[in-house]
Amino acid sequence: MTPLRKRRATIADVAHLAGVSIATVSRVVNGTAPVAQETVDRVQQAIATLGYTPHAAARKLAGQQTQTLGVLLPEVAAEFFLPLVRGIAQEVRDAGYDLLIHVASSSQESSLSSPLGEHNTDGLLIFTGRLQDEEIVRLYRSGFPMVLLYRSPPDRLPIPYVMFENKKGARDLIEHLITVHGRRRIAFLRGPEGNEDSHWREKGYREALAKHGIPFDQDLVGMGGFNAHVARETVESWLLEGLAFDAIFTGDDEAAMGVLQALRNAGREVPDDVAVVGFDDIHSAKLLTPPLTTVRAPIEDAAAGAAQALLAQLNGQMPQHQLRYPTQVIIRQSCGCSGEAAGSGPGR
């Protein structure tokens, strides 16, 4: 009779014996992040006791842990997503995890199901609008770790989420146009429907107008979609209608590219005829003609913070519920100023 083969020790066995999380064992084994010496000693003792030999396949199968984290994104082509993915990937790699990135198709956006979830990841980072509220609630109730990117949780659930300080950044930007450059017919291009970043940027825009006694004009608000093509078409239609404006807050820097093209094609000079300002400060913003005045959002830092919050949950910790990152107005030539400078409010 053939004797039963002894079960090979897993990373989960090591974690249980040492009294730590699987992620901590991974950090000790791979040397990917600092771990307290006392914890290192316990993990190493458990490895020796169990005769554990780490290898990639064992790590993935251990304790039904995949050692993989997932990110649900709407796209990866826009420049905004490069620093976002870079910030996440660095943290995930340093913690000894693999990263799965899924870009949702239009049909998947309306579906409750997701290609990423409990079946193939240990936790999810969910970009705004990539998963329906019902599925987020289900995952939360099942105890599945997740962090939301640029949206607040449904039903006021205590799910960690990352946001920029959108309202103040937008308000400071519009006040600069009003107080420094005397602009009063300032148009605004909204982001995608339901986008919270866009909602708070519009709040800041409206507050700045109200503070300076400028009536809000619905005709000066259009769809930009955080998309160059959409923004260009909106501005082209405004120009054909003869709408009067002396500045455009494009909603984000991707949309600013389309706005600049539409104005250039119509023979409008920027900033002499129309000032143009954006939001995010992506790499290309300073390379545009003219260089774009915008609001700097710490995209990579916020993404890294989101990944850290997800890893904290995997380690049994409760991260901060809301991670809000400050923004800063960056002055360049597209608003009418002569050079680049950073400012925290109007008048700079």
C-alpha positions in Angstrom: 0.0 0.0 0.0 1.5 3.3 -1.1 1.8 5.6 1.9 -0.1 9.0 1.8 2.1 11.8 0.6 2.7 14.4 3.3 1.0 17.7 2.6 3.4 20.4 1.7 3.4 23.4 4.1 1.8 26.5 2.7 2.4 30.2 3.3 -1.0 30.1 5.2 0.4 27.5 7.6 3.4 29.7 8.2 1.2 32.7 8.8 -1.0 30.8 11.2 1.9 29.4 13.2 3.7 32.8 13.4 0.5 34.6 14.2 0.8 37.1 11.3 -0.9 37.7 8.0 0.0 36.0 4.7 1.1 39.4 3.4 3.6 39.7 6.2 5.0 36.3 5.5 5.4 37.3 1.9 7.2 40.5 2.8 9.7 38.5 5.0 10.2 35.8 2.4 10.7 38.2 -0.5 12.3 41.1 1.3 9.9 43.5 -0.4 9.1 45.8 2.6 10.4 46.5 6.1 9.1 44.2 8.8 9.9 44.4 12.6 12.7 42.1 13.6 10.6 40.3 16.2 8.1 39.5 13.5 10.8 38.4 11.1 12.2 36.0 13.8 8.7 34.5 14.4 8.1 34.0 10.7 11.6 32.4 10.1 11.0 30.1 13.1 7.7 29.0 11.7 9.3 28.4 8.2 12.0 26.2 9.9 9.5 24.3 12.0 7.2 23.5 9.0 9.9 23.0 6.5 8.2 25.5 4.2 9.8 26.1 0.8 8.3 29.1 -0.9 7.8 29.2 -4.6 5.4 31.0 -6.9 2.8 28.3 -7.3 2.7 27.6 -3.6 2.2 31.2 -2.7 -0.7 31.6 -5.1 -2.5 28.4 -3.8 -1.8 29.0 -0.1 -4.9 29.2 2.0 -7.0 30.0 -1.1 -5.1 33.2 -1.4 -4.3 34.3 -4.9 -1.5 36.7 -3.9 -3.1 38.9 -6.6 -4.9 42.3 -6.4 -7.2 43.6 -9.0 -7.9 47.1 -10.5 -11.1 47.9 -12.4 -10.5 50.8 -14.8 -12.6 52.5 -17.5 -9.6 52.8 -19.8 -5.8 53.0 -19.8 -5.2 55.1 -23.0 -5.8 58.5 -21.4 -2.6 60.0 -19.8 -4.3 60.3 -16.4 -4.1 56.5 -16.0 -0.3 56.1 -16.4 0.7 57.6 -13.0 -2.4 56.0 -11.5 -1.3 52.5 -12.5 2.3 53.2 -11.7 1.4 54.3 -8.1 -0.7 51.2 -7.6 1.8 48.8 -9.2 4.7 49.9 -7.1 2.9 49.4 -3.8 1.5 46.0 -4.9 4.8 44.8 -6.2 6.6 45.8 -3.0 4.1 43.9 -0.9 4.8 40.7 -3.0 1.5 40.6 -4.9 0.7 40.4 -8.5 -1.6 42.9 -10.2 -4.5 42.2 -12.5 -5.9 45.2 -14.5 -9.2 44.9 -16.2 -10.6 47.6 -18.5 -14.4 47.4 -18.6 -16.2 47.4 -21.9 -19.4 49.4 -22.3 -21.5 46.2 -21.9 -19.8 45.2 -18.7 -20.4 48.7 -17.1 -24.1 47.9 -16.9 -23.6 44.4 -15.5 -23.5 43.4 -11.9 -20.8 40.8 -12.6 -17.1 41.5 -12.9 -14.2 39.6 -14.4 -12.3 40.4 -11.2 -13.5 39.5 -7.7 -13.3 36.9 -4.9 -12.7 34.1 -7.4 -9.3 35.4 -8.7 -8.1 38.3 -6.5 -7.6 38.9 -2.7 -8.9 42.5 -3.0 -10.0 45.2 -5.5 -9.3 48.8 -6.3 -12.4 50.1 -8.1 -12.3 53.2 -10.3 -15.4 55.4 -10.3 -18.3 53.9 -12.2 -16.7 50.6 -13.0 -18.9 48.4 -10.8 -22.5 48.9 -9.9 -23.5 49.8 -6.4 -25.3 46.5 -5.8 -22.1 44.5 -6.5 -20.0 46.8 -4.3 -22.5 46.3 -1.4 -22.4 42.5 -2.0 -18.7 42.4 -1.9 -18.6 44.5 1.3 -21.1 42.3 3.1 -19.1 39.2 2.1 -16.0 40.8 3.8 -14.1 41.2 0.6 -11.4 43.9 0.8 -11.7 46.8 -1.5 -10.9 50.5 -2.0 -12.9 52.9 -4.2 -11.0 55.4 -6.4 -12.5 58.9 -6.8 -16.0 58.0 -5.6 -17.7 57.7 -2.2 -19.2 54.4 -1.1 -22.8 53.5 -1.8 -25.3 53.4 1.2 -22.7 55.3 3.3 -20.8 52.0 3.9 -17.4 52.4 5.6 -15.5 51.3 2.6 -12.2 53.2 2.2 -12.1 55.6 -0.7 -9.7 58.1 -2.3 -10.6 61.6 -3.5 -8.8 64.8 -4.5 -9.6 68.2 -3.0 -11.6 69.1 -6.1 -13.8 71.9 -4.9 -11.1 74.1 -3.4 -8.8 73.5 -6.4 -11.5 74.5 -8.8 -12.6 77.5 -6.8 -9.0 78.8 -6.5 -8.5 78.4 -10.2 -11.7 80.3 -11.2 -10.9 83.0 -8.7 -7.5 83.5 -10.4 -9.3 84.0 -13.8 -11.7 86.5 -12.2 -9.3 88.5 -9.9 -6.1 88.5 -12.0 -7.4 88.4 -15.6 -10.9 90.0 -15.2 -12.7 87.1 -16.9 -16.5 87.0 -16.3 -17.9 84.8 -19.0 -16.3 81.6 -17.8 -17.6 78.4 -19.3 -17.4 75.0 -17.6 -17.2 71.5 -19.2 -18.6 68.7 -17.0 -17.0 65.3 -16.7 -18.8 62.0 -17.4 -22.3 61.7 -16.0 -22.3 60.9 -12.3 -18.6 61.5 -11.9 -17.9 62.9 -8.3 -14.7 64.7 -9.3 -16.7 66.6 -11.8 -19.5 67.3 -9.3 -17.1 68.9 -6.8 -15.2 70.8 -9.5 -18.5 72.3 -10.6 -19.3 73.2 -7.0 -16.0 75.1 -6.8 -16.7 76.8 -10.1 -20.1 78.0 -8.9 -18.8 79.1 -5.5 -16.1 81.3 -7.1 -18.7 82.9 -9.4 -21.0 83.6 -6.5 -18.3 85.1 -4.4 -17.6 87.7 -7.1 -21.2 88.5 -7.9 -21.2 86.7 -11.3 -24.5 85.1 -12.0 -24.4 81.4 -12.9 -25.4 80.9 -16.6 -26.5 77.4 -17.6 -25.7 78.2 -21.2 -22.0 78.3 -20.2 -22.0 74.7 -18.9 -21.5 71.8 -21.4 -20.3 68.3 -21.6 -16.6 67.7 -21.8 -16.6 64.1 -20.6 -12.9 64.3 -19.5 -12.3 63.5 -23.2 -10.6 65.6 -25.9 -13.0 64.6 -28.7 -16.2 65.3 -26.6 -14.8 68.7 -25.4 -13.8 69.8 -28.9 -17.3 69.1 -30.3 -18.9 71.0 -27.4 -16.8 74.1 -28.0 -17.3 73.9 -31.7 -21.0 73.9 -31.2 -20.8 76.9 -28.9 -18.8 78.8 -31.5 -21.3 78.0 -34.2 -24.1 79.2 -32.0 -22.2 82.4 -31.3 -22.1 81.9 -27.5 -20.0 84.6 -25.9 -17.3 83.4 -23.4 -13.9 84.7 -22.4 -12.6 81.7 -20.5 -13.2 77.9 -20.4 -12.6 75.7 -17.4 -12.3 72.4 -19.3 -12.9 70.0 -16.3 -9.7 68.1 -16.8 -6.5 68.3 -18.9 -7.5 65.7 -21.5 -10.6 67.8 -22.3 -8.3 70.9 -22.5 -6.5 69.4 -25.5 -9.8 69.3 -27.5 -10.7 72.8 -26.4 -7.4 74.2 -27.6 -7.9 72.5 -30.9 -11.4 73.8 -31.4 -10.4 77.4 -30.6 -7.3 77.2 -32.8 -9.4 75.9 -35.7 -11.8 78.8 -35.2 -9.0 81.4 -35.2 -9.5 82.2 -31.5 -6.3 83.2 -29.7 -5.5 81.6 -26.4 -5.2 83.4 -23.9 -5.9 86.8 -25.6 -9.4 85.9 -26.8 -10.2 83.0 -24.5 -8.3 81.8 -21.4 -8.2 78.0 -21.0 -7.6 76.2 -17.7 -7.7 72.5 -16.8 -7.4 70.1 -13.9 -5.0 67.2 -13.0 -1.7 68.6 -14.3 -0.9 65.5 -16.4 2.6 65.5 -18.0 1.4 66.9 -21.3 -0.2 70.0 -19.7 3.1 71.9 -19.7 3.8 70.8 -23.3 0.6 72.2 -24.8 0.6 75.4 -26.9 0.2 77.6 -24.9 1.3 75.6 -21.7 -1.8 74.9 -19.7 -2.8 76.6 -16.4 -4.3 73.8 -14.3 -4.8 72.3 -10.9 -2.2 69.8 -9.9 -3.8 66.6 -8.5 -1.3 64.1 -6.9 -2.5 61.2 -9.1 0.4 58.8 -8.3 0.4 59.5 -4.6 -3.3 59.0 -4.3 -3.1 55.7 -6.2 -0.3 54.6 -3.9 -2.4 55.5 -0.9 -5.3 53.5 -2.3 -3.1 50.5 -2.7 -1.7 50.9 0.8 -5.3 51.1 2.2 -6.1 47.8 0.4 -3.0 46.1 1.7 -3.8 47.3 5.2 -7.1 45.5 5.1 -5.4 42.3 4.0 -3.2 42.7 7.0 -6.2 42.9 9.3 -6.0 46.6 9.8 -8.7 49.3 9.4 -7.4 52.0 7.1 -8.7 55.6 7.2 -12.2 55.8 5.7 -11.6 58.8 3.5 -8.2 59.6 1.9 -8.5 63.1 0.6 -5.4 64.5 -1.3 -4.7 68.3 -1.5 -4.5 70.1 -4.9 -2.6 73.1 -6.0 -3.1 75.7 -8.8 -0.3 75.7 -11.3 0.0 78.9 -13.3 1.2 78.8 -16.9 0.5 80.8 -20.0 -3.0 79.6 -21.1 -4.7 81.8 -18.5 -2.8 85.0 -19.6 0.1 84.8 -17.1 3.6 85.1 -18.5 5.3 82.1 -16.8 4.9 79.0 -14.6 4.2 79.4 -10.9 2.4 77.5 -8.1 -0.2 79.0 -6.0 -2.7 77.9 -3.4 -5.4 80.6 -4.1 -6.3 83.5 -6.3 -4.0 86.4 -7.0 -1.0 84.3 -7.8 
